[in-house]
Amino acid sequence: MISHKYNRLLFGFILLFPLITSGQDSDTDAFYWADTVTVEGVKNLYIPTLNAIATKMLIPLHSTPASVSVVSRALFQSQDGRTLQDALKNVSGINVQNGFGTHDFFLIRGFESLSGGLVLTDGAAEPEVSFYNLYNIDRVEVLKGPSAFLYGGNPLSGAANMIRKQPAFQNFASVGGSYGEFQSFRGTADVGVTNASQTFAFRVNGLWQDSESYRDDKDNRTYAINPAVTWKIDDRSAVTLNFEYVNSDYQPDSGLPLQFNLTPTFEFDPTLPQVSRKRSYQTPLDDSDQNLYRVRLDYNRKISNLLSIRSKSYFTELDWQSNGTLLNGAFPDLTRPGEFTVSRIFQSLDDDQKLFGSQLEAVLSFSTASVKHSLLAGFEISRLADKFDLKIALPELNTNLNLDLLDPVETITDIAQLTRSDFAVGDGRSITVAPYFINQASFSDKFQLFLGGRFDVIDYEDDRVDFNPENPFGPIPSATSRNYEKFSPMAGMVYSPIPALSFYANAGQAFRAPSTLTSGEPKAEESTQYEVGAKLKTLGG
């Protein structure tokens, strides 16, 4: 393997060599390059072998009774990954999209991430919804299948945990930058320092990126900073404080409208219009501005070789100010035969989500007869508050929202030109109290049994008012109060007849309580999974 330093020296020598030879006497024979010089380098793209998402304990992937994928930083960095969706492209069973150009969105085993998946940062749940940047991420772990047995409501089909870089007890600095098409610029920084006795470590990661798009008027900008400090109290305990601020400013993108052609039977036949894919039918008022704050306080204490405890207190706030245009479609214009008019709806959202909570966990190793156990028992309490105000402008009340499909001329330049109506105003909060456990029982090197579960008690209430823009009778109060008590079990086993081959099976259930945007008293959604599979180590993997 040729090092990067040697590559640069060799490349520089190749460039300088013709200049050196051209300065020699004219009697000297000229040098001609007849061969192609190929320099090969190997990056440190290791294959992860351990995970913590399946049991909250570090265990080999080969011995995990579930379908788990780990995407290392080395891999997504080599692919120029920017956000979570770029890392998830390496995971089977996940279909990666984005939500209107303003947030990460993916399908995991057929369920969409907003209502069927869960995104976590360092083991703490994230509010909905944002672009999750990778500038400070060490690895991404994905658990496919119901995950409520450890993480509570929402992960009907899976969970993705983004594990951030932690302070290291060494001094270092790394700065990177890139520039590409569509005026795209991205700069990152990673700096770490420690004291002489290595009892304190500080690390800060930073990000700045700015880009246009191949689509008209779709600029975006993001900047973020993530300082963290670790205090090693003694050889058995440490505490880490982590703060992160992210600002994301994107122009929403609803794509192209469907063209609804009228058939002889007076039915609509939807087709893609013959227009440039670069064209945007959004108003110039469209904007998605998010401010995200994350605070984590972690404490770890190793009491003995058999028992350790850890606690995590977390706070996350997402402040989202958004204006967006939704496209109903392009319909025949009865006043202009052969022409089509694009029908649009304009929405304004002011949403502020605050999630804070605490986890307390103990990990105990013990034996019963010849069976070795690794038991994790935990308790979590959290509070989610969501205050939102949603307004809407309908084309029936705003004829200036309509555009010609082939020759769109935008006339809206100020929000005062639109007649907006209240659609929904809410102020909800949800309190969750949940004990959970998981036990790994090793009967031998070949056979392991896993049992776990979590019991969630959720108390939800909101002060909500809904509006019907076409209803002259005014607001519709729809305040709700609902409670859920759900136990989410999991059972799994792993059998390894030979070290390179393992068979696994699992069964589990999960649930999802309705979001704060849902009115009334609906029941919680539930999912059940039975899974069998095999894992084979081959080709050095």
C-alpha positions in Angstrom: 0.0 0.0 0.0 1.4 3.4 -1.0 0.8 6.1 1.6 -0.9 9.4 0.7 2.3 11.2 1.5 4.2 9.1 -1.0 1.5 9.6 -3.6 2.0 13.4 -3.3 5.8 13.1 -3.6 5.6 10.9 -6.6 3.0 13.1 -8.3 5.1 16.2 -7.6 8.3 14.5 -9.0 6.4 13.5 -12.2 5.3 17.1 -12.7 8.8 18.6 -12.0 10.8 16.1 -14.0 10.0 17.5 -17.5 10.9 21.0 -16.2 14.3 19.8 -14.9 15.1 18.0 -18.1 14.1 21.1 -20.2 16.8 23.1 -18.4 19.6 20.9 -19.6 22.0 21.5 -22.5 20.5 21.2 -25.9 22.8 18.4 -26.7 21.1 16.3 -24.1 18.6 13.8 -25.6 14.9 14.7 -24.8 12.9 12.5 -22.6 9.6 11.2 -24.0 7.0 9.6 -21.8 5.8 6.4 -23.6 4.2 4.6 -20.7 1.2 5.3 -18.4 2.2 5.6 -14.7 -0.6 4.2 -12.5 -0.5 4.9 -8.8 -2.9 2.9 -6.6 -3.8 3.7 -3.0 -5.9 1.9 -0.4 -8.1 3.9 2.0 -8.8 2.7 5.5 -12.3 1.4 4.7 -12.7 -1.1 7.5 -15.8 -3.4 7.9 -17.6 -2.8 11.2 -18.0 -5.9 13.3 -19.7 -4.5 16.4 -23.0 -2.8 17.1 -24.8 -1.3 20.1 -28.2 -0.5 18.7 -29.8 -3.9 19.0 -29.2 -4.4 22.8 -27.6 -1.1 24.0 -24.6 -3.3 24.7 -21.6 -3.7 22.4 -21.9 -7.1 20.7 -20.7 -8.6 17.5 -22.9 -8.2 14.4 -22.5 -11.9 13.8 -24.1 -12.7 17.2 -27.0 -10.2 16.9 -30.5 -11.8 16.7 -31.7 -9.2 14.2 -30.9 -7.5 10.9 -28.5 -4.7 11.8 -26.3 -2.6 9.5 -23.4 -0.3 10.5 -22.2 2.4 8.2 -18.8 3.7 9.2 -17.5 7.2 8.8 -14.8 6.0 6.5 -17.5 4.6 4.1 -19.9 7.6 3.9 -17.0 10.0 3.9 -15.4 8.3 0.9 -18.8 8.7 -0.9 -19.0 12.4 0.0 -22.0 11.8 2.3 -23.6 15.0 3.6 -26.8 13.9 5.4 -28.3 10.8 6.9 -29.9 9.8 3.7 -26.5 9.5 2.1 -25.3 7.0 4.7 -28.6 5.0 4.5 -28.0 4.4 0.8 -25.6 1.7 2.0 -28.2 -0.2 4.0 -30.3 -2.9 2.4 -34.1 -2.7 2.9 -34.1 1.1 2.9 -35.4 3.3 0.2 -33.9 6.8 0.5 -35.8 9.9 -0.5 -36.1 13.5 0.8 -39.2 15.4 2.0 -39.9 18.3 -0.3 -36.2 19.2 -0.4 -36.3 20.2 3.3 -35.6 17.1 5.4 -34.4 13.5 5.3 -37.0 10.9 4.5 -36.7 7.2 4.0 -38.7 4.0 3.8 -37.6 1.1 6.0 -39.2 -2.3 5.2 -42.1 -0.5 3.5 -42.8 2.0 6.3 -42.0 5.7 5.9 -39.7 7.2 8.5 -42.0 9.9 9.8 -44.7 7.5 11.2 -42.9 4.1 11.1 -39.2 4.8 11.9 -37.2 6.5 14.6 -34.0 8.6 14.3 -31.8 8.9 17.3 -28.7 10.9 18.1 -26.4 9.2 20.6 -29.4 7.0 21.7 -31.8 9.9 22.3 -34.8 10.4 20.0 -35.0 13.3 17.5 -38.0 15.5 16.9 -39.6 15.6 13.5 -38.1 16.4 11.1 -34.8 17.8 9.6 -31.8 17.1 7.5 -29.4 15.1 9.8 -25.9 16.2 8.9 -22.9 13.8 9.0 -20.1 16.3 9.6 -19.8 15.2 13.2 -21.0 11.6 13.0 -18.7 8.7 13.7 -21.0 5.9 12.5 -24.7 5.2 11.8 -26.3 2.0 13.2 -29.6 0.8 11.8 -31.9 -1.8 13.4 -34.5 -3.2 11.0 -37.7 -4.4 12.5 -39.8 -3.3 15.5 -37.5 -1.4 17.9 -39.9 -0.3 20.7 -38.5 -2.9 23.1 -35.7 -0.5 23.8 -36.6 2.9 22.3 -40.4 3.3 22.9 -43.1 4.5 20.6 -42.7 5.2 16.9 -40.2 2.6 15.5 -42.7 0.3 13.9 -40.2 -0.9 11.3 -36.8 0.2 12.5 -34.5 2.8 14.1 -31.4 4.6 12.9 -28.9 5.8 15.6 -26.3 8.5 14.6 -23.3 8.2 16.9 -21.4 11.4 17.1 -17.6 11.9 17.5 -16.6 12.1 21.1 -13.8 14.0 22.8 -10.5 12.1 22.5 -7.6 12.5 24.9 -5.2 13.8 22.3 -4.4 17.0 20.4 -5.3 17.2 16.7 -6.8 19.4 14.1 -8.4 18.6 10.7 -9.9 21.0 8.2 -11.6 20.1 4.9 -13.3 21.8 2.1 -14.8 21.0 -1.3 -16.2 23.0 -4.2 -18.4 21.6 -7.0 -21.1 22.2 -9.6 -24.1 24.4 -8.9 -21.8 26.7 -6.9 -21.6 24.1 -4.1 -19.2 24.8 -1.3 -18.7 22.8 1.9 -16.2 23.3 4.7 -15.7 21.3 7.8 -13.4 21.5 10.9 -12.6 19.0 13.6 -10.3 20.1 16.5 -9.4 18.3 19.7 -7.3 19.3 22.7 -6.4 17.7 26.1 -4.5 18.7 29.1 -1.1 17.2 30.2 -2.7 14.8 32.7 -5.3 13.8 30.2 -8.2 14.3 32.6 -10.0 16.8 30.4 -10.6 16.5 26.6 -12.3 19.1 24.4 -13.5 18.6 20.8 -15.3 20.9 18.4 -16.7 20.1 15.0 -18.0 22.7 12.6 -19.8 22.9 9.3 -20.5 25.5 6.6 -22.1 24.6 3.3 -23.9 26.6 0.6 -25.2 25.4 -2.7 -27.5 26.0 -5.6 -29.3 23.3 -7.5 -30.0 22.1 -11.0 -33.6 23.1 -10.3 -34.6 26.8 -10.5 -34.5 28.8 -7.3 -33.5 25.9 -5.0 -30.6 27.4 -3.0 -29.7 26.0 0.4 -27.4 26.9 3.2 -26.4 25.1 6.4 -24.0 26.0 9.2 -23.4 24.1 12.5 -21.1 23.9 15.5 -20.7 21.0 18.0 -18.4 21.5 21.0 -18.1 18.7 23.6 -16.0 18.2 26.7 -15.2 15.1 28.7 -14.0 15.1 32.3 -12.3 11.8 33.4 -13.2 12.0 37.1 -11.1 8.9 37.9 -10.2 5.5 36.3 -13.8 4.3 36.7 -16.0 7.3 35.9 -16.3 10.1 33.4 -18.8 12.8 32.4 -19.4 14.3 28.9 -21.2 17.5 28.1 -22.2 17.9 24.4 -23.9 20.9 22.7 -24.8 21.3 19.1 -26.4 24.1 17.1 -27.5 23.7 13.5 -29.2 26.3 11.2 -30.6 25.0 7.9 -32.2 27.2 5.3 -33.6 25.4 2.2 -36.1 26.3 -0.5 -38.8 23.6 -0.6 -39.4 21.7 -3.7 -42.7 20.1 -4.7 -41.4 18.9 -8.0 -43.4 19.1 -11.2 -47.2 19.0 -11.3 -49.0 16.1 -12.8 -50.9 17.0 -16.0 -54.5 15.7 -15.9 -55.8 15.2 -19.4 -59.6 14.9 -19.9 -60.6 11.7 -21.6 -63.7 11.3 -23.8 -65.4 9.6 -20.9 -64.8 12.7 -18.8 -62.2 11.1 -16.6 -58.8 12.6 -15.8 -55.7 10.7 -17.1 -52.6 11.9 -15.2 -49.3 12.2 -17.1 -46.0 13.9 -16.7 -46.1 17.3 -18.5 -43.6 18.0 -21.3 -41.8 20.8 -19.5 -38.2 21.3 -18.4 -37.3 19.3 -15.3 -35.4 22.4 -14.1 -38.6 24.5 -13.9 -40.0 25.4 -10.6 -43.7 26.2 -9.9 -43.1 27.4 -6.3 -43.7 30.9 -5.2 -40.7 33.1 -4.5 -41.9 33.2 -0.9 -41.1 29.5 -0.3 -38.5 29.0 2.4 -37.7 26.5 5.2 -35.7 27.9 8.0 -34.8 25.5 10.9 -32.9 26.1 14.1 -31.9 23.0 15.9 -30.4 22.8 19.4 -29.1 19.6 21.0 -27.7 19.2 24.6 -26.5 15.9 26.0 -25.0 15.2 29.5 -23.6 11.6 29.9 -22.2 10.1 33.0 -20.6 6.6 33.1 -19.4 4.8 36.2 -17.8 1.3 36.3 -18.6 0.0 39.8 -16.9 -3.3 39.3 -15.9 -5.7 36.5 -19.4 -7.0 36.6 -21.5 -3.9 37.1 -21.6 -0.5 35.5 -24.2 2.3 35.5 -24.7 5.2 33.1 -27.1 8.1 32.8 -28.0 10.4 29.9 -29.9 13.7 30.2 -30.9 15.2 26.9 -32.7 18.3 25.4 -33.5 18.9 21.8 -35.4 21.9 20.3 -36.4 22.3 16.7 -37.7 25.7 15.7 -39.1 25.5 12.2 -40.4 28.5 10.2 -41.7 27.4 6.8 -43.6 28.7 3.7 -44.3 26.1 1.0 -46.3 25.7 -2.2 -48.2 22.5 -2.8 -49.1 21.5 -6.4 -52.6 20.1 -6.9 -51.9 19.4 -10.6 -52.3 21.0 -14.0 -55.9 20.9 -15.2 -57.5 21.8 -18.5 -58.4 25.5 -18.7 -62.0 25.6 -19.9 -61.6 29.2 -21.0 -58.6 28.4 -23.2 -59.0 25.2 -25.1 -55.8 23.1 -25.2 -54.2 25.0 -22.3 -53.5 23.8 -18.8 -53.6 25.8 -15.5 -51.5 24.7 -12.5 -53.5 24.8 -9.3 -51.4 25.6 -6.2 -51.9 25.8 -2.4 -49.7 28.0 -0.2 -49.0 26.9 3.4 -47.2 28.6 6.3 -46.0 26.7 9.3 -44.6 28.0 12.6 -43.6 24.9 14.6 -41.6 24.7 17.8 -40.8 21.2 19.3 -39.0 20.7 22.5 -38.0 17.3 23.8 -36.1 16.7 27.1 -35.7 13.6 29.2 -33.4 11.3 31.1 -32.2 7.7 30.9 -30.7 5.7 33.7 -29.2 2.3 32.9 -27.3 -0.5 34.6 -25.4 -3.3 32.9 -24.8 -6.4 35.0 -22.9 -9.6 34.1 -23.6 -12.8 36.1 -23.9 -16.5 35.7 -26.6 -19.1 36.5 -25.1 -22.6 36.5 -23.3 -22.8 33.1 -25.3 -19.9 31.5 -23.6 -16.5 31.2 -25.9 -13.4 31.3 -25.5 -9.8 30.3 -28.4 -7.9 31.6 -29.3 -4.3 30.8 -32.0 -2.6 32.8 -33.1 1.0 32.3 -35.6 3.6 33.0 -36.5 6.6 30.8 -38.7 9.7 31.4 -39.3 12.3 28.7 -41.5 15.2 27.8 -42.3 16.3 24.3 -43.9 19.7 23.7 -45.1 20.8 20.3 -46.6 24.2 19.6 -47.6 24.9 16.0 -49.6 27.4 13.9 -50.6 26.3 10.4 -52.1 28.7 7.9 -53.2 28.0 4.3 -54.1 30.0 1.2 -56.5 28.2 -1.2 -56.7 28.8 -5.0 -60.4 29.4 -4.6 -59.7 32.5 -2.6 -56.4 33.4 -4.4 -56.7 33.4 -8.1 -53.1 34.7 -8.3 -52.0 31.3 -7.2 -52.9 29.8 -10.5 -50.1 29.5 -13.2 -50.1 28.6 -16.8 -48.4 25.2 -17.3 -46.3 26.0 -20.3 -45.8 29.8 -19.8 -45.8 30.4 -16.0 -45.6 34.1 -15.0 -45.3 34.6 -11.3 -47.1 37.6 -9.9 -46.8 36.9 -6.1 -43.9 38.8 -4.6 -45.2 39.5 -1.1 -47.1 37.4 1.4 -49.6 40.3 1.8 -50.9 39.5 -1.7 -52.4 36.2 -0.3 -55.5 35.7 1.7 -54.5 33.2 4.3 -56.8 31.4 6.7 -56.0 29.6 9.9 -56.0 25.8 9.3 -54.9 24.4 12.7 -53.4 25.8 15.9 -52.1 23.5 18.6 -50.1 23.3 21.8 -49.6 19.7 22.8 -47.4 17.9 25.3 -46.7 14.2 25.8 -45.1 12.7 29.0 -43.6 9.2 28.8 -42.4 7.0 31.6 -40.9 3.7 30.7 -38.8 0.9 32.3 -37.1 -1.5 29.9 -34.7 -4.4 30.0 -32.9 -6.9 27.7 -31.0 -10.0 28.8 -28.4 -11.9 26.7 -28.0 -15.5 27.8 -25.1 -17.4 26.4 -25.5 -21.1 26.8 -22.3 -21.8 24.9 -20.2 -20.3 22.2 -22.7 -21.6 19.7 -26.1 -20.7 21.2 -27.4 -17.5 22.7 -30.9 -16.4 23.7 -32.2 -12.8 24.0 -35.3 -11.6 25.9 -36.3 -8.0 26.3 -39.2 -5.6 26.6 -40.3 -2.1 27.4 -43.4 -0.8 29.1 -44.4 2.7 28.0 -46.9 4.8 30.0 -47.8 7.9 27.9 -49.9 10.8 29.0 -50.9 13.2 26.2 -53.0 16.3 26.1 -53.3 19.4 23.9 -55.2 22.6 23.4 -56.0 22.5 19.7 -58.3 24.4 17.4 -59.0 23.3 13.8 -60.4 25.5 11.1 -62.2 24.9 7.9 -61.4 27.8 5.4 -64.7 27.1 3.7 -66.8 26.9 6.9 -68.4 30.2 7.8 -69.2 29.1 11.4 -65.6 29.7 12.7 -63.1 27.6 14.6 -63.7 24.0 15.7 -62.2 23.3 19.1 -60.7 19.8 19.2 -58.6 19.7 22.4 -57.8 16.1 23.3 -56.5 14.1 26.2 -55.4 10.5 25.8 -53.4 7.9 27.6 -51.5 4.8 26.3 -50.0 1.9 28.2 -48.1 -0.4 25.9 -45.7 -3.3 26.5 -43.3 -4.0 23.6 -41.7 -7.4 23.9 -38.8 -9.0 21.9 -37.3 -12.5 21.8 -34.4 -13.6 19.7 -31.9 -16.4 19.4 -28.6 -17.0 17.6 -27.1 -20.4 16.7 -23.5 -20.5 15.2 -22.6 -24.1 14.1 -19.2 -22.8 12.9 -17.5 -19.4 13.6 -18.2 -18.1 10.1 -21.9 -19.0 10.0 -24.8 -18.0 12.3 -28.6 -18.4 12.1 -30.9 -16.1 13.9 -34.6 -15.6 14.6 -36.6 -13.0 16.4 -40.1 -11.9 17.2 -41.2 -8.5 18.4 -43.9 -5.9 18.6 -43.9 -2.1 18.5 -46.4 0.7 18.6 -46.7 4.3 17.6 -48.9 6.9 19.5 -50.5 9.5 17.2 -48.5 12.6 16.6 -49.4 16.1 18.0 -50.8 17.0 14.5 -53.5 14.3 14.9 -56.8 15.4 16.5 -59.3 13.2 18.3 -58.7 10.1 20.2 -57.3 7.5 17.7 -55.8 4.2 18.8 -52.1 3.6 18.7 -50.7 1.9 15.6 -49.1 -1.5 16.2 -46.6 -3.7 14.3 -45.6 -7.3 14.7 -42.6 -9.1 13.2 -41.4 -12.7 12.9 -38.0 -13.0 11.3 -35.4 -15.7 10.5 -32.1 -15.2 8.8 -28.5 -16.3 8.4 -25.2 -14.4 8.4 -22.1 -15.6 6.7 -18.6 -14.2 7.1 -16.8 -14.5 3.8 -14.2 -12.6 1.7 -12.7 -11.1 4.9 -16.1 -9.5 5.8 
